[in-house]
């Protein structure tokens, strides 16, 4: 598997999709090796060089290199990727193959990795399955670099997976590439035992959300919606887990709308801490302006929380009347109505049924089995062509 990276205490979301999938595949008996190149310009990065470790049955090889920004400013992004970064990927792949043997499949996450995976596939003769998550492919325009490298990635993949039906349709329209739809999974940490703690009639309804504090995530809209709903302060709390560039703007909105006693920015958390917060919560909310198939929503459902979410990407592929409410993007009044409905009708949602449904459709075991079926299809097609 070619991943973005590996989650760490300072960057718990970086590579989290890949980690969950890798460990799910390993639990089903497959040998999984994950490689990644870390060229980010970020604080708390590990020391330069190759870092190898084993975790939960998966072998990880993460190479930390000098920040891409340094070379891109000198050479340009295109030349840096074509000359320098390509060599990082092909050299690391060759090292892993020398250590572990030729793999049955290369499985690459995100088009930026998949473009380099095409080079590895070509030199090693291994079938390539790529999976795409990014919401930018739902936008009207792509920048020329993304357009070129995405086309290389998708055209060079034996099978392309999209994490939502809406994304698959957009990729087909934009790149004329057929996709297999395999949804995201929630992590094993969120496997709820199935007996949610009941809400006391006297306690406030606790809304929760987990996402980076970005404009795309729409937290400004839902804060305005809570203000518009004018609910008694003792009836509700909204906790936002995450960190990002919108933090100051959101703090200002909270103060301007006199919500400082009800809306709390809890900051960045790792998965175990998020599980504890969800276990204390009642409703999950994600007011995104652009999304494909939110893992955060799946995590809320896995814990038995009904969801308020906006209609973007594949949200209708996981939310229905039994487990939540869908509102139009940026519709403050509709969000306010959904919030009020949850406060007044929370007891109508069957949390045990929400857990059962989510586990059946989006558990690590369920999604990993679907991935294996895709891999087997690619392997069999490659064998027939030899």
C-alpha positions as CSV (number, residue, x, y, z in Angstrom):
1,X,0.0,0.0,0.0
2,X,1.2,3.5,-0.9
3,X,-0.1,5.9,1.7
4,X,0.2,9.6,2.6
5,X,2.0,8.7,5.9
6,X,1.4,7.3,9.3
7,X,-0.7,8.8,12.1
8,X,1.3,10.3,15.0
9,X,0.5,12.1,18.2
10,X,1.1,15.5,16.6
11,X,-0.7,14.6,13.3
12,X,-3.3,11.9,14.3
13,X,-5.3,12.3,11.0
14,X,-2.3,12.0,8.6
15,X,-2.6,8.6,7.0
16,X,-5.5,7.4,9.2
17,X,-7.6,6.1,6.3
18,X,-4.7,4.0,5.1
19,X,-3.8,2.7,8.6
20,X,-7.4,1.5,9.2
21,X,-7.6,-0.3,5.8
22,X,-4.1,-1.8,6.2
23,X,-4.9,-3.2,9.6
24,X,-8.3,-4.5,8.5
25,X,-6.6,-6.4,5.6
26,X,-4.0,-7.8,8.0
27,X,-6.7,-9.0,10.4
28,X,-8.1,-11.0,7.5
29,X,-4.8,-12.8,7.1
30,X,-3.1,-10.8,4.4
31,X,0.5,-9.6,4.5
32,X,0.4,-5.8,4.2
33,X,3.4,-3.5,3.8
34,X,2.7,0.3,3.8
35,X,5.2,2.7,2.2
36,X,5.0,6.5,2.4
37,X,7.2,9.5,1.5
38,X,6.8,12.5,4.0
39,X,7.8,15.7,2.2
40,X,5.6,18.0,4.2
41,X,6.8,21.3,5.5
42,X,5.4,20.8,9.0
43,X,6.4,21.0,12.6
44,X,7.0,17.9,14.7
45,X,8.2,15.9,11.7
46,X,10.4,12.9,12.4
47,X,14.1,13.0,11.6
48,X,15.2,12.7,8.0
49,X,15.6,9.2,6.6
50,X,13.8,5.8,6.5
51,X,11.8,4.8,9.5
52,X,10.6,1.2,9.7
53,X,8.3,-0.3,12.4
54,X,5.6,-3.0,12.8
55,X,2.2,-2.2,14.2
56,X,-0.9,-4.4,14.5
57,X,0.4,-6.9,11.9
58,X,1.4,-4.3,9.4
59,X,4.9,-3.4,8.3
60,X,5.4,0.4,7.8
61,X,8.2,2.1,5.9
62,X,8.0,5.9,6.1
63,X,10.8,8.0,4.5
64,X,11.1,11.5,5.7
65,X,12.7,13.8,3.2
66,X,13.5,17.5,2.8
67,X,10.3,19.5,2.4
68,X,8.9,19.5,-1.2
69,X,8.4,23.3,-1.0
70,X,12.2,23.9,-0.9
71,X,12.8,22.1,-4.2
72,X,9.5,23.1,-5.8
73,X,10.5,26.8,-5.5
74,X,13.8,26.2,-7.2
75,X,12.8,23.6,-9.9
76,X,9.1,24.1,-10.1
77,X,6.6,21.6,-8.9
78,X,6.4,19.6,-12.2
79,X,10.2,19.1,-12.4
80,X,10.5,18.3,-8.7
81,X,7.9,15.6,-8.9
82,X,9.2,14.2,-12.2
83,X,12.9,14.0,-11.2
84,X,13.3,14.0,-7.4
85,X,10.1,12.7,-5.8
86,X,9.6,10.0,-8.4
87,X,13.0,8.6,-7.4
88,X,12.0,8.7,-3.7
89,X,9.0,6.4,-4.5
90,X,10.7,4.0,-7.0
91,X,13.8,3.6,-4.7
92,X,11.7,2.9,-1.6
93,X,9.5,0.5,-3.5
94,X,12.5,-1.4,-4.8
95,X,13.9,-1.7,-1.3
96,X,10.6,-3.1,0.0
97,X,10.4,-5.6,-2.8
98,X,13.9,-6.7,-2.1
99,X,13.1,-7.2,1.6
100,X,9.6,-8.7,1.3
101,X,9.4,-10.1,-2.2
102,X,7.3,-9.1,-5.2
103,X,3.7,-8.3,-4.0
104,X,0.5,-9.5,-5.6
105,X,-0.9,-6.0,-5.8
106,X,0.1,-2.4,-5.4
107,X,-2.7,-0.5,-3.7
108,X,-2.3,3.3,-3.8
109,X,-4.3,5.9,-1.9
110,X,-4.9,9.4,-3.4
111,X,-4.0,10.4,-7.0
112,X,-0.8,12.1,-5.9
113,X,0.6,8.7,-4.7
114,X,-1.1,6.8,-7.5
115,X,0.8,8.7,-10.2
116,X,4.1,7.5,-8.7
117,X,2.6,4.0,-8.3
118,X,2.1,3.9,-12.1
119,X,5.9,4.2,-12.4
120,X,6.5,1.4,-9.9
121,X,3.9,-0.8,-11.6
122,X,5.6,-0.3,-14.9
123,X,9.1,-1.3,-13.7
124,X,7.9,-4.3,-11.6
125,X,5.0,-5.7,-13.6
126,X,2.6,-5.7,-10.6
127,X,-1.2,-4.9,-11.0
128,X,-2.2,-1.5,-9.6
129,X,-5.4,-0.7,-7.8
130,X,-5.9,3.0,-6.9
131,X,-8.5,4.5,-4.6
132,X,-9.5,8.2,-4.7
133,X,-11.0,10.1,-1.8
134,X,-10.5,13.8,-2.6
135,X,-13.4,16.2,-2.7
136,X,-11.6,18.5,-5.2
137,X,-12.7,16.2,-8.0
138,X,-16.3,17.4,-7.4
139,X,-15.2,21.0,-8.2
140,X,-15.8,22.5,-11.6
141,X,-12.2,23.2,-12.3
142,X,-8.9,21.6,-11.4
143,X,-5.5,23.3,-11.6
144,X,-3.4,22.1,-14.5
145,X,-0.9,20.1,-12.3
146,X,-3.7,18.1,-10.6
147,X,-5.4,17.5,-13.9
148,X,-2.3,16.1,-15.5
149,X,-1.1,14.0,-12.6
150,X,-4.6,12.7,-11.9
151,X,-5.0,11.6,-15.5
152,X,-1.6,9.8,-15.3
153,X,-2.7,8.1,-12.1
154,X,-6.1,7.0,-13.3
155,X,-5.2,6.0,-16.8
156,X,-2.3,3.9,-15.4
157,X,-4.4,2.1,-12.8
158,X,-5.8,-1.4,-13.6
159,X,-8.8,-0.7,-11.4
160,X,-9.8,2.7,-9.9
161,X,-11.9,2.7,-6.7
162,X,-14.0,5.8,-5.8
163,X,-15.2,6.1,-2.2
164,X,-18.6,7.4,-3.2
165,X,-21.0,6.9,-6.1
166,X,-21.1,10.7,-6.7
167,X,-17.3,10.7,-6.9
168,X,-17.3,7.8,-9.4
169,X,-19.7,9.7,-11.6
170,X,-17.6,12.8,-11.6
171,X,-14.4,10.9,-12.3
172,X,-16.1,9.1,-15.2
173,X,-17.3,12.5,-16.6
174,X,-14.0,14.2,-16.2
175,X,-11.5,11.5,-17.0
176,X,-13.6,8.9,-18.8
177,X,-12.5,6.3,-16.3
178,X,-14.9,3.7,-14.9
179,X,-14.7,3.2,-11.2
180,X,-15.6,0.6,-8.7
181,X,-17.3,2.1,-5.6
182,X,-16.0,0.9,-2.2
183,X,-17.0,3.1,0.6
184,X,-14.7,4.3,3.4
185,X,-14.6,2.3,6.7
186,X,-14.5,3.4,10.3
187,X,-11.6,2.4,12.4
188,X,-11.6,-0.6,14.7
189,X,-11.5,1.8,17.7
190,X,-15.1,2.8,17.0
191,X,-16.6,-0.7,17.2
192,X,-19.2,0.1,19.8
193,X,-20.4,-2.9,21.9
194,X,-24.0,-2.1,20.9
195,X,-25.4,-0.9,24.2
196,X,-25.2,2.9,24.2
197,X,-25.5,4.8,27.4
198,X,-29.1,6.3,27.6
199,X,-29.5,10.0,27.8
200,X,-31.0,11.3,31.1
201,X,-34.0,13.6,30.6
202,X,-32.3,16.3,32.7
203,X,-29.0,16.4,30.8
204,X,-28.4,18.6,27.8
205,X,-28.3,17.1,24.3
206,X,-24.6,16.9,23.3
207,X,-23.8,17.6,19.7
208,X,-20.3,16.7,18.5
209,X,-18.3,17.1,15.3
210,X,-14.8,16.0,14.3
211,X,-13.1,17.7,11.4
212,X,-10.3,20.1,10.5
213,X,-11.3,23.7,11.1
214,X,-11.5,24.7,7.5
215,X,-14.0,26.8,5.6
216,X,-14.9,23.7,3.5
217,X,-16.2,22.0,6.7
218,X,-18.9,24.7,7.2
219,X,-18.6,25.2,11.0
220,X,-19.4,28.9,10.6
221,X,-22.7,27.9,9.1
222,X,-23.7,25.5,11.9
223,X,-22.7,28.0,14.6
224,X,-25.0,30.5,13.0
225,X,-27.7,27.8,12.8
226,X,-27.4,27.2,16.6
227,X,-27.8,30.9,17.2
228,X,-30.8,31.0,14.9
229,X,-32.5,28.1,16.7
230,X,-32.6,30.1,19.9
231,X,-32.7,27.0,22.1
232,X,-32.6,27.3,25.9
233,X,-28.9,27.2,26.8
234,X,-29.5,24.4,29.3
235,X,-30.9,22.1,26.5
236,X,-27.7,21.7,24.4
237,X,-23.9,21.7,24.0
238,X,-21.9,21.6,20.8
239,X,-18.3,20.3,20.9
240,X,-16.1,20.6,17.9
241,X,-13.0,18.4,17.8
242,X,-10.3,19.7,15.4
243,X,-7.7,22.3,14.5
244,X,-7.2,24.6,11.6
245,X,-7.1,28.0,10.0
246,X,-10.7,28.9,10.8
247,X,-10.2,28.7,14.5
248,X,-10.0,32.4,15.1
249,X,-13.0,33.1,12.9
250,X,-15.1,30.5,14.7
251,X,-14.1,31.8,18.1
252,X,-15.2,35.3,17.0
253,X,-18.6,33.9,15.7
254,X,-19.1,32.1,19.0
255,X,-18.5,35.3,21.0
256,X,-20.6,37.5,18.7
257,X,-23.6,35.1,19.0
258,X,-23.2,34.7,22.8
259,X,-22.7,31.0,22.6
260,X,-19.5,30.7,24.7
261,X,-21.3,28.6,27.3
262,X,-22.6,26.2,24.7
263,X,-20.1,25.8,21.8
264,X,-16.6,24.6,22.6
265,X,-13.6,24.1,20.4
266,X,-11.8,21.1,21.9
267,X,-8.8,21.1,19.7
268,X,-6.9,18.3,18.1
269,X,-7.4,14.8,19.4
270,X,-6.2,11.3,18.6
271,X,-8.6,8.4,17.9
272,X,-8.9,7.0,21.4
273,X,-9.7,10.5,22.8
274,X,-12.3,11.0,20.0
275,X,-13.9,7.7,20.9
276,X,-14.3,8.9,24.5
277,X,-15.9,12.1,23.4
278,X,-18.3,10.4,21.0
279,X,-19.3,8.0,23.8
280,X,-20.3,11.0,25.9
281,X,-22.3,12.6,23.0
282,X,-25.7,12.2,21.5
283,X,-25.8,13.7,18.0
284,X,-23.0,13.9,15.4
285,X,-23.0,17.0,13.1
286,X,-21.0,17.7,9.9
287,X,-22.1,20.8,7.9
288,X,-19.5,20.4,5.1
289,X,-19.7,22.5,1.9
290,X,-17.8,19.8,0.0
291,X,-17.2,16.2,0.9
292,X,-16.9,12.8,-0.7
293,X,-17.6,10.1,1.9
294,X,-16.9,11.3,5.4
295,X,-15.1,8.8,7.7
296,X,-16.0,11.2,10.6
297,X,-19.7,10.6,9.9
298,X,-19.1,6.8,9.9
299,X,-17.4,7.1,13.2
300,X,-20.4,8.9,14.7
301,X,-22.8,6.2,13.3
302,X,-20.6,3.4,14.6
303,X,-21.0,4.9,18.1
304,X,-24.8,5.0,17.6
305,X,-25.1,8.7,17.1
306,X,-27.8,10.1,14.7
307,X,-26.3,12.5,12.3
308,X,-27.1,16.0,10.9
309,X,-25.2,16.4,7.7
310,X,-25.3,18.5,4.5
311,X,-26.1,17.1,1.1
312,X,-22.8,16.9,-0.6
313,X,-20.8,14.0,-2.0
314,X,-22.0,10.6,-1.0
315,X,-23.9,11.6,2.2
316,X,-27.1,9.9,0.9
317,X,-25.1,6.7,0.6
318,X,-24.9,6.5,4.4
319,X,-27.6,8.8,5.9
320,X,-31.3,8.1,5.9
321,X,-34.4,8.9,8.0
322,X,-33.6,6.2,10.4
323,X,-30.1,7.5,11.3
324,X,-30.2,11.2,10.7
325,X,-31.2,14.4,8.9
326,X,-29.8,15.8,5.6
327,X,-29.9,19.5,4.9
328,X,-28.9,21.6,1.9
329,X,-25.4,23.0,2.0
330,X,-25.2,26.5,3.7
331,X,-28.9,26.5,4.5
332,X,-28.8,28.0,7.9
333,X,-32.6,27.8,8.5
334,X,-32.7,24.1,7.5
335,X,-29.8,23.4,9.9
336,X,-31.5,25.3,12.7
337,X,-34.7,23.2,12.1
338,X,-32.7,20.0,12.1
339,X,-31.0,21.0,15.4
340,X,-34.4,21.8,16.9
341,X,-35.8,18.5,15.7
342,X,-33.0,16.6,17.3
343,X,-33.5,18.3,20.6
344,X,-37.2,17.6,20.5
345,X,-37.1,14.1,19.0
346,X,-33.8,12.5,20.0
347,X,-35.5,9.6,21.7
348,X,-37.1,8.5,18.4
349,X,-33.7,7.4,17.1
350,X,-32.8,3.7,17.8
351,X,-29.1,3.9,18.7
352,X,-28.7,0.2,18.7
353,X,-30.2,-0.1,15.2
354,X,-27.8,2.7,14.0
355,X,-24.8,0.7,15.3
356,X,-26.0,-2.5,13.7
357,X,-26.6,-0.9,10.3
358,X,-23.3,0.9,10.3
359,X,-21.4,-2.2,11.3
360,X,-23.0,-4.2,8.5
361,X,-22.2,-1.7,5.8
362,X,-19.0,0.1,6.9
363,X,-17.1,-2.0,9.4
364,X,-13.5,-2.7,8.8
365,X,-14.3,-6.4,8.1
366,X,-17.0,-5.5,5.6
367,X,-15.0,-3.0,3.6
368,X,-11.8,-5.0,3.7
369,X,-13.6,-7.9,2.2
370,X,-14.8,-5.7,-0.7
371,X,-11.3,-4.5,-1.2
372,X,-10.0,-8.1,-1.4
373,X,-12.6,-8.9,-4.1
374,X,-11.3,-5.9,-6.1
375,X,-7.7,-7.0,-5.6
376,X,-8.5,-10.5,-6.8
377,X,-10.1,-9.2,-9.9
378,X,-7.0,-7.1,-10.8
379,X,-4.7,-10.0,-10.0
380,X,-6.7,-12.5,-12.1
381,X,-6.8,-10.1,-15.1
382,X,-3.1,-9.5,-14.8
383,X,-2.4,-13.3,-14.8
384,X,-4.6,-13.8,-17.9
385,X,-2.6,-11.2,-19.8
386,X,0.8,-12.8,-19.0
